[in-house]
Amino acid sequence: MITITGRLRSETRSRVAIGVVGPHDLVEQIMLIGAGLSSAADWRLVGAPHAEEHETYDKLSKIADSIDVVLFTGPLQHDLARQSGELPVPATFVPVSGAGLYSSLLRGVLTQGIDPARVSIDSISAADVEEAYGEIGVSTGGVHLSEYDRPESARGFIGFHEKLYRQGATTAALTTIRTVAKKLDDAGVPTLRMLPTTQTLRIALTTAALLGTGSRLEESQIAIVLVELAASARPSYSGPGNYWQQELKLSLHKSLLADARLMGATVAPRDENSYVVTATVGALAQATDGFRVAPFMDRARSEVGVAVEVGIGLGDTARDADANALVAVERARGADAGAAFLVGIGGTVVSLPLRQRRRAETSAPVVASKAAKLLERLAEGVGDGPEALVVDAEIVADILAIAPRSARRVLQSLVEEGLAWPMPPVRGAQAGRPRQTYRLVLESAPR
């Protein structure tokens, strides 16, 4: 006879156990949000708050035997734990983004009278700050930024903020790190703590639950990824005579294979404009940084120069995973190639944002290179449509009014700066050197 206590223990073990590690206030907030979600019946949360960041790994070690996955409250806690030792369970973290910047700025204006155009900000990326300030119509000319890279970068946040304030360059400091905020307050620097939004925490919990489920099922669970050319990148007509379409398919297939090889996955054409990638959940979780970023999209955009729509389906069987992938790619079609979508067991839907490859950072404004200016002229001369973006030396020479030899040098300089992508050579009916074509990558041009 099974007792009530035994049944409860069995039910507890069947739920995904998510450890939450970070400062007291964020751990408490995540626990409250998690308890109120409709999917809370599928998981249980185990809190492990710390007083100081250096306690992160010790707190995780104490709960590791009772959890399936750990959710760190930020990238700093995640990186500190990884530096301290091997993580005993799969891990993810609450991302740092500009979403919490709006409420922090508003709170500072209303309660402390700060000037949002003269502040110092840490952790958040320059792109997120530019986007947030652009939406509220405030210039970033007087905004100072120190991005988070690794734990070493966080050690300089206090000095960064305090120096600017003492020099009169800023009216307040905005930080995501609790200990940094406390020490700045003690030093008399007006400080605002940027906290993740409720929606960000909900998504992080759902991601952790998916990761925990995947770790339980290990390699037995199937993941199917559908990769489709975005509508804007598809040729206006198809058929055996459309060589541009054939070249594009070869380049995209090669791009997908480069990523699929790293996760031990298979790639097969599905139709004229899509491919199906079959992998295991464990391998896909590693390739997507713990289901935090979209697979395949970045390489296709940066190397092939096309946007793709990605839908991921998980399931106990290939049929279930394929059905979920179809639902996911349908969601991706409405995201304007800006994110992939994942549909898990039970219909759980998660958006995986596109993470573009990190480029060299400069403190000065981006100035368009000579190659970028040439790309602008070529884009104006080739016309509209994806096929028009495929050029060769003859077309470039005609548009720029230069010799073919010079045109080939122009194309090479565009390739070196990531502004053009060489397509497979086209062998004509006549004997001689195959025609080398290039696809202009307008998405990579400075704006």
C-alpha positions as CSV (number, residue, x, y, z in Angstrom):
1,M,0.0,0.0,0.0
2,I,1.3,3.4,-1.0
3,T,1.0,6.0,1.7
4,I,0.1,9.7,1.1
5,T,3.7,10.6,2.2
6,G,5.2,8.1,-0.3
7,R,3.0,9.4,-3.1
8,L,4.0,13.0,-2.4
9,R,7.7,12.0,-2.5
10,S,7.1,10.3,-5.8
11,E,5.4,13.3,-7.2
12,T,8.2,15.6,-5.9
13,R,10.8,13.4,-7.6
14,S,8.9,13.6,-10.9
15,R,9.0,17.4,-10.9
16,V,12.0,19.2,-12.3
17,A,14.0,20.7,-9.4
18,I,15.4,24.1,-10.1
19,G,18.0,25.6,-7.8
20,V,18.0,29.4,-7.7
21,V,21.4,30.9,-6.7
22,G,22.1,34.6,-6.2
23,P,21.6,37.6,-3.8
24,H,18.7,37.3,-1.3
25,D,16.4,39.8,-2.9
26,L,16.5,38.3,-6.4
27,V,16.2,34.7,-5.2
28,E,13.2,35.7,-3.2
29,Q,11.6,37.5,-6.2
30,I,12.2,34.5,-8.5
31,M,10.7,32.1,-5.9
32,L,7.6,34.2,-5.7
33,I,7.2,34.6,-9.4
34,G,7.8,30.8,-10.0
35,A,5.1,29.9,-7.4
36,G,2.6,32.0,-9.2
37,L,3.1,30.6,-12.8
38,S,0.6,28.2,-14.3
39,S,3.5,25.8,-15.1
40,A,4.7,25.8,-11.4
41,A,3.1,22.3,-11.0
42,D,5.8,21.0,-13.3
43,W,8.8,22.1,-11.2
44,R,9.9,22.9,-7.7
45,L,12.3,25.7,-6.7
46,V,15.2,25.3,-4.3
47,G,16.5,28.7,-3.1
48,A,20.2,29.2,-2.2
49,P,20.7,32.9,-1.5
50,H,24.2,34.4,-0.8
51,A,25.4,37.5,1.0
52,E,28.5,38.0,-1.1
53,E,29.3,36.9,-4.7
54,H,32.3,34.8,-3.6
55,E,29.8,32.4,-1.8
56,T,28.1,31.4,-5.1
57,Y,29.8,28.1,-5.7
58,D,29.5,27.0,-2.0
59,K,25.8,27.7,-2.1
60,L,25.4,25.7,-5.3
61,S,27.4,22.8,-3.9
62,K,25.0,22.5,-0.8
63,I,21.9,22.0,-3.0
64,A,23.5,20.2,-6.0
65,D,22.3,16.7,-4.9
66,S,18.7,17.8,-4.7
67,I,18.3,19.7,-8.0
68,D,18.2,18.9,-11.8
69,V,19.3,22.4,-13.0
70,V,20.6,25.6,-11.5
71,L,19.3,29.1,-12.4
72,F,21.8,31.8,-11.4
73,T,20.4,35.3,-11.0
74,G,22.9,36.8,-13.4
75,P,25.9,36.1,-15.6
76,L,28.3,37.2,-12.8
77,Q,27.1,34.4,-10.5
78,H,27.2,31.9,-13.4
79,D,30.8,32.8,-14.3
80,L,32.1,32.9,-10.7
81,A,30.7,29.4,-10.1
82,R,32.3,28.1,-13.3
83,Q,35.6,29.6,-12.3
84,S,35.4,27.9,-8.9
85,G,34.9,24.4,-10.2
86,E,33.0,22.1,-12.5
87,L,29.2,22.7,-12.4
88,P,27.5,19.6,-11.0
89,V,24.3,20.2,-12.9
90,P,23.2,21.9,-16.1
91,A,23.1,25.7,-15.6
92,T,21.5,28.8,-17.0
93,F,21.2,32.4,-15.8
94,V,19.0,35.4,-15.9
95,P,20.3,37.6,-18.8
96,V,21.4,41.2,-18.3
97,S,19.6,43.4,-20.8
98,G,18.2,46.9,-21.2
99,A,14.7,45.8,-20.2
100,G,15.2,46.9,-16.6
101,L,16.9,50.2,-17.6
102,Y,13.6,52.1,-18.2
103,S,12.1,51.5,-14.7
104,S,15.5,52.4,-13.1
105,L,15.8,55.7,-15.0
106,L,12.2,56.6,-14.2
107,R,12.7,55.8,-10.5
108,G,15.8,57.9,-10.4
109,V,14.2,60.9,-12.1
110,L,11.2,60.8,-9.7
111,T,12.9,60.0,-6.5
112,Q,16.4,61.4,-6.8
113,G,16.1,64.0,-9.5
114,I,18.9,62.5,-11.6
115,D,19.6,63.6,-15.2
116,P,19.3,60.4,-17.3
117,A,21.5,62.0,-19.9
118,R,24.4,62.1,-17.4
119,V,24.7,58.7,-15.7
120,S,27.2,55.8,-15.6
121,I,25.9,52.3,-16.4
122,D,27.5,48.9,-15.9
123,S,26.9,45.4,-17.2
124,I,24.5,46.2,-20.0
125,S,25.7,46.1,-23.6
126,A,26.1,49.3,-25.7
127,A,23.5,48.1,-28.2
128,D,20.9,47.7,-25.4
129,V,21.7,51.1,-24.0
130,E,21.4,52.8,-27.4
131,E,18.1,51.1,-28.1
132,A,16.6,52.1,-24.7
133,Y,17.7,55.7,-24.9
134,G,16.6,55.9,-28.5
135,E,13.1,54.8,-27.5
136,I,12.8,57.5,-24.8
137,G,14.4,60.1,-27.1
138,V,17.4,61.0,-24.9
139,S,21.0,61.4,-26.2
140,T,23.7,59.0,-25.0
141,G,26.4,61.6,-25.5
142,G,26.8,62.0,-21.7
143,V,26.2,58.4,-20.8
144,H,29.2,56.4,-19.7
145,L,29.2,52.6,-20.0
146,S,31.2,49.7,-18.7
147,E,30.0,46.4,-20.1
148,Y,30.2,43.1,-18.3
149,D,32.7,40.7,-19.9
150,R,34.0,38.3,-17.2
151,P,34.1,38.5,-13.4
152,E,37.3,40.5,-13.7
153,S,35.5,43.3,-15.4
154,A,33.0,43.6,-12.5
155,R,35.8,44.3,-10.1
156,G,36.3,47.6,-11.7
157,F,32.7,48.8,-11.6
158,I,33.0,50.6,-8.3
159,G,36.0,52.6,-9.3
160,F,34.4,53.3,-12.7
161,H,31.2,54.8,-11.2
162,E,32.8,56.7,-8.3
163,K,35.5,58.4,-10.4
164,L,32.9,59.7,-12.9
165,Y,30.7,61.0,-10.1
166,R,33.6,62.7,-8.3
167,Q,34.6,64.4,-11.5
168,G,31.1,65.8,-11.9
169,A,30.6,63.9,-15.2
170,T,27.5,62.0,-13.9
171,T,24.5,62.5,-11.6
172,A,24.1,58.8,-10.6
173,A,25.4,55.3,-11.1
174,L,23.2,52.4,-12.4
175,T,24.4,48.9,-11.6
176,T,23.0,45.4,-11.7
177,I,25.2,44.1,-8.9
178,R,23.9,44.3,-5.3
179,T,27.4,44.5,-3.7
180,V,28.4,47.3,-6.1
181,A,25.3,49.2,-5.3
182,K,25.9,48.9,-1.5
183,K,29.5,50.0,-1.7
184,L,28.6,53.0,-3.9
185,D,25.8,54.0,-1.5
186,D,28.3,53.8,1.4
187,A,30.7,56.1,-0.6
188,G,28.0,58.7,-1.1
189,V,27.4,58.1,-4.8
190,P,23.7,58.3,-5.8
191,T,23.0,54.7,-7.0
192,L,20.2,52.9,-8.7
193,R,20.0,49.1,-8.8
194,M,18.8,47.7,-12.1
195,L,16.7,44.6,-11.6
196,P,15.4,42.2,-14.3
197,T,11.8,42.6,-15.3
198,T,9.2,40.1,-14.2
199,Q,8.8,38.9,-17.8
200,T,12.6,38.3,-18.0
201,L,12.5,36.2,-14.8
202,R,9.5,34.2,-16.1
203,I,11.4,33.4,-19.3
204,A,14.5,32.4,-17.4
205,L,12.5,30.0,-15.2
206,T,10.9,28.4,-18.3
207,T,14.3,28.1,-19.9
208,A,15.7,26.4,-16.7
209,A,12.8,24.0,-16.6
210,L,13.4,23.0,-20.2
211,L,17.1,22.5,-19.5
212,G,16.3,20.4,-16.4
213,T,13.9,18.3,-18.4
214,G,16.5,17.7,-21.1
215,S,19.2,16.7,-18.5
216,R,16.8,14.1,-17.0
217,L,16.1,12.6,-20.4
218,E,19.7,13.0,-21.5
219,E,20.4,11.6,-25.0
220,S,17.0,9.8,-25.3
221,Q,15.0,13.0,-26.1
222,I,14.9,14.0,-29.7
223,A,15.3,17.6,-30.9
224,I,14.3,18.6,-34.5
225,V,15.2,22.0,-35.9
226,L,13.5,23.4,-39.0
227,V,15.6,26.1,-40.8
228,E,13.8,28.1,-43.5
229,L,14.9,30.9,-45.7
230,A,13.1,34.1,-44.7
231,A,10.6,35.3,-47.2
232,S,12.7,38.3,-48.0
233,A,15.7,36.1,-48.9
234,R,13.8,33.7,-51.2
235,P,14.2,34.0,-55.0
236,S,11.2,35.3,-57.0
237,Y,11.1,32.2,-59.1
238,S,12.5,28.7,-58.7
239,G,13.5,26.0,-61.1
240,P,16.6,24.3,-62.6
241,G,17.6,27.4,-64.4
242,N,17.8,29.6,-61.3
243,Y,21.5,29.2,-60.6
244,W,21.4,31.9,-57.9
245,Q,19.0,29.7,-56.0
246,Q,21.2,26.7,-56.3
247,E,24.3,28.6,-55.2
248,L,22.4,30.0,-52.2
249,K,21.2,26.5,-51.2
250,L,24.7,25.1,-51.3
251,S,26.1,28.0,-49.2
252,L,23.3,27.7,-46.6
253,H,23.7,23.9,-46.4
254,K,27.4,24.3,-45.8
255,S,26.7,26.9,-43.1
256,L,24.3,24.6,-41.4
257,L,26.7,21.7,-41.5
258,A,29.4,23.8,-39.8
259,D,27.2,24.2,-36.8
260,A,25.6,20.8,-36.9
261,R,28.9,19.1,-36.9
262,L,29.7,20.6,-33.5
263,M,26.6,19.0,-32.0
264,G,26.8,15.7,-33.8
265,A,23.5,16.5,-35.7
266,T,22.4,15.6,-39.2
267,V,21.2,18.0,-41.8
268,A,18.9,17.2,-44.7
269,P,17.0,19.3,-47.3
270,R,13.3,19.5,-46.5
271,D,12.1,21.4,-49.5
272,E,13.4,24.1,-51.8
273,N,13.6,26.7,-49.0
274,S,14.2,24.7,-45.8
275,Y,16.3,22.1,-44.0
276,V,15.7,19.8,-41.1
277,V,18.4,19.3,-38.5
278,T,18.1,16.3,-36.1
279,A,20.0,16.3,-32.8
280,T,19.6,15.3,-29.2
281,V,18.4,17.7,-26.5
282,G,21.8,17.6,-24.7
283,A,23.8,18.5,-27.8
284,L,21.4,21.3,-28.7
285,A,21.4,22.7,-25.2
286,Q,25.2,23.1,-25.4
287,A,25.1,24.7,-28.9
288,T,22.5,27.2,-27.7
289,D,24.2,28.1,-24.5
290,G,21.6,26.4,-22.4
291,F,18.6,27.4,-24.6
292,R,19.5,31.1,-24.3
293,V,20.4,31.9,-28.0
294,A,19.1,30.8,-31.4
295,P,21.1,28.2,-33.3
296,F,22.2,28.6,-37.0
297,M,20.8,32.1,-37.4
298,D,24.0,34.0,-36.7
299,R,26.2,32.0,-39.0
300,A,23.7,32.1,-41.8
301,R,23.4,35.9,-41.5
302,S,27.1,36.7,-41.1
303,E,28.6,34.2,-43.5
304,V,25.9,33.5,-46.2
305,G,24.3,36.9,-45.9
306,V,20.7,35.7,-45.6
307,A,18.1,35.7,-42.8
308,V,16.6,32.4,-41.8
309,E,13.6,31.4,-39.6
310,V,14.3,28.7,-37.0
311,G,11.8,26.5,-35.2
312,I,12.9,23.9,-32.6
313,G,10.7,21.0,-31.5
314,L,11.5,18.7,-28.5
315,G,9.8,15.3,-28.0
316,D,10.1,11.8,-26.7
317,T,9.7,10.6,-30.3
318,A,10.8,12.0,-33.6
319,R,7.1,12.4,-34.5
320,D,6.4,14.5,-31.4
321,A,9.5,16.6,-32.0
322,D,8.7,17.2,-35.7
323,A,5.1,18.3,-34.8
324,N,6.5,20.7,-32.2
325,A,9.1,22.0,-34.7
326,L,6.3,22.8,-37.2
327,V,4.5,24.9,-34.6
328,A,7.8,26.6,-33.6
329,V,8.8,27.6,-37.1
330,E,5.3,29.0,-37.7
331,R,5.9,31.3,-34.6
332,A,9.3,32.2,-36.0
333,R,7.8,33.4,-39.3
334,G,6.1,36.2,-37.4
335,A,9.3,37.3,-35.6
336,D,10.9,38.9,-38.7
337,A,14.0,36.6,-38.4
338,G,14.9,38.2,-35.1
339,A,14.5,35.1,-32.9
340,A,14.1,31.4,-33.0
341,F,11.2,29.6,-31.2
342,L,11.3,26.4,-29.2
343,V,8.3,24.3,-28.4
344,G,8.9,21.6,-25.8
345,I,6.9,18.7,-24.3
346,G,3.5,19.9,-23.2
347,G,3.5,22.8,-25.6
348,T,5.8,25.1,-23.7
349,V,7.0,27.9,-26.0
350,V,10.3,29.8,-25.5
351,S,11.8,32.5,-27.7
352,L,15.6,32.3,-28.3
353,P,17.0,35.6,-29.4
354,L,19.6,36.0,-32.2
355,R,23.0,36.7,-30.7
356,Q,25.3,38.4,-33.2
357,R,29.0,37.6,-33.1
358,R,30.9,40.0,-31.0
359,R,32.9,42.6,-33.0
360,A,35.8,44.6,-31.9
361,E,34.6,47.4,-29.6
362,T,35.7,51.0,-29.9
363,S,35.0,54.0,-27.7
364,A,34.6,56.3,-30.7
365,P,31.5,56.3,-32.9
366,V,31.5,53.8,-35.7
367,V,32.7,55.4,-39.0
368,A,31.8,53.8,-42.2
369,S,34.9,52.3,-43.9
370,K,35.8,52.9,-47.6
371,A,34.5,49.3,-48.3
372,A,31.2,50.1,-46.6
373,K,30.8,53.2,-48.7
374,L,31.5,51.2,-51.8
375,L,28.8,48.7,-50.7
376,E,26.3,51.5,-50.4
377,R,27.0,52.5,-54.0
378,L,26.7,49.0,-55.2
379,A,23.4,48.5,-53.3
380,E,22.0,51.5,-55.0
381,G,23.1,50.3,-58.5
382,V,22.0,46.6,-58.4
383,G,18.3,47.2,-57.7
384,D,15.8,45.4,-55.5
385,G,15.3,41.7,-54.7
386,P,17.6,39.0,-53.2
387,E,18.9,37.9,-56.7
388,A,20.1,41.4,-57.4
389,L,22.5,41.3,-54.5
390,V,24.5,38.6,-56.2
391,V,27.2,40.3,-58.3
392,D,30.5,39.5,-60.0
393,A,33.5,41.6,-61.1
394,E,31.8,42.6,-64.4
395,I,28.7,44.0,-62.6
396,V,30.8,45.8,-60.0
397,A,33.0,47.3,-62.7
398,D,30.0,48.5,-64.6
399,I,28.3,50.1,-61.5
400,L,31.5,51.8,-60.2
401,A,32.9,52.6,-63.6
402,I,36.2,50.9,-62.9
403,A,38.3,48.2,-64.6
404,P,37.4,44.5,-64.0
405,R,40.8,44.0,-62.2
406,S,39.9,46.9,-59.8
407,A,36.4,45.5,-59.3
408,R,37.9,42.2,-58.2
409,R,40.0,44.0,-55.6
410,V,36.9,45.8,-54.4
411,L,35.0,42.5,-54.0
412,Q,38.0,41.1,-52.1
413,S,38.0,44.1,-49.7
414,L,34.2,43.6,-49.1
415,V,34.8,40.0,-48.3
416,E,37.6,40.8,-45.8
417,E,35.2,43.2,-43.9
418,G,32.3,40.8,-43.9
419,L,30.3,42.9,-46.4
420,A,30.2,40.2,-49.1
421,W,30.2,36.4,-49.2
422,P,31.8,34.4,-52.0
423,M,29.3,32.0,-53.6
424,P,30.2,28.7,-55.3
425,P,31.8,29.4,-58.7
426,V,29.5,29.1,-61.7
427,R,31.0,27.2,-64.6
428,G,29.6,28.4,-67.9
429,A,29.1,26.5,-71.2
430,Q,32.3,28.0,-72.6
431,A,35.7,26.8,-71.6
432,G,37.7,28.9,-69.2
433,R,37.7,30.2,-65.7
434,P,34.4,29.7,-63.8
435,R,32.4,32.9,-63.0
436,Q,33.0,33.9,-59.4
437,T,29.9,35.5,-57.8
438,Y,29.5,37.2,-54.5
439,R,26.4,38.0,-52.4
440,L,26.4,41.5,-50.9
441,V,25.8,41.4,-47.2
442,L,23.8,44.6,-46.5
443,E,22.9,43.4,-43.0
444,S,26.6,43.8,-41.9
445,A,26.9,47.4,-43.1
446,P,27.4,50.1,-40.5
447,R,24.2,52.1,-40.0
